[in-house]
Amino acid sequence: MSSQSRAHAVRGGGGAAPAPHIDAMTELTVWHDGSCPLCRREIALMRRLDRRGAIRFIDAAAEGPADCPLDRAELLARFHARENGRILSGAAAFAAMWRAVPVLRPLGLLFRAPLPLAVLERLFRGFLRVRPRLQGLARRWERA
């Protein structure tokens, strides 16, 4: 099966030609808050799943912005990624990260569509409201 046919099959068929970026190797950089116990756990899991080393992880809490056009406070306030030169934030950044990991790729492709992405973004914003309390619980759990 050609890469074009595989991409077409992944998206579920239809008459339109597949988007060229579906099978293309992407450059992905993920900025995360290494001072956040929740973020550390998530990134540790993603590092284990990223067996191909497709994702460049940068701890925005420990390092300078590392060629990111955003300031450090913005990087630490929300999850950010750069996929093929395009800066993504929140749910879109998570979806890009998932697309880079074969076992999570179907989820990443699902959340590329506008409606599922909007739902995921709404859930992410809800998480951001409770994140400080969850961080406190996670820190206490780490110390126990």
URMO-V452990 format. One record per residue. PSI is psi in whole degrees, 0 to 359 (NA if undefined). OMEGA is omega in whole degrees, 0 to 359 (none if undefined). Layout:
PSI | OMEGA
PSI | OMEGA
This chain:
131 | 181
162 | 179
327 | 178
318 | 179
319 | 178
315 | 180
320 | 179
317 | 180
322 | 180
321 | 183
357 | 174
21 | 175
204 | 184
169 | 186
342 | 185
150 | 176
145 | 181
152 | 176
136 | 184
337 | 185
355 | 183
316 | 182
350 | 183
146 | 176
126 | 182
152 | 171
121 | 184
126 | 174
134 | 180
126 | 174
133 | 181
163 | 180
95 | 181
349 | 177
352 | 181
122 | 181
327 | 178
315 | 180
319 | 179
317 | 180
315 | 180
314 | 182
324 | 176
318 | 177
315 | 181
323 | 177
319 | 178
321 | 181
333 | 182
66 | 183
337 | 180
351 | 182
35 | 183
344 | 185
132 | 173
112 | 181
133 | 179
125 | 177
104 | 183
340 | 179
333 | 184
333 | 186
167 | 172
174 | 183
354 | 175
76 | 177
27 | 176
136 | 181
2 | 179
154 | 177
164 | 187
319 | 180
319 | 179
320 | 178
322 | 183
340 | 182
328 | 182
161 | 178
132 | 181
149 | 175
159 | 173
117 | 180
114 | 181
43 | 176
351 | 183
125 | 179
129 | 178
153 | 183
152 | 175
226 | 184
322 | 180
324 | 178
319 | 176
315 | 181
320 | 178
317 | 179
318 | 179
323 | 180
334 | 183
347 | 182
116 | 186
316 | 183
335 | 180
355 | 184
317 | 179
321 | 176
316 | 179
321 | 178
321 | 177
315 | 184
10 | 170
334 | 180
144 | 187
314 | 184
309 | 177
324 | 179
320 | 179
320 | 178
314 | 179
321 | 178
320 | 178
317 | 177
319 | 179
317 | 179
323 | 174
318 | 177
318 | 181
329 | 179
326 | 182
357 | 183
315 | 180
319 | 179
319 | 179
323 | 177
317 | 179
315 | 177
317 | 181
321 | 179
318 | 178
320 | 180
321 | 178
323 | 181
336 | 183
NA | none
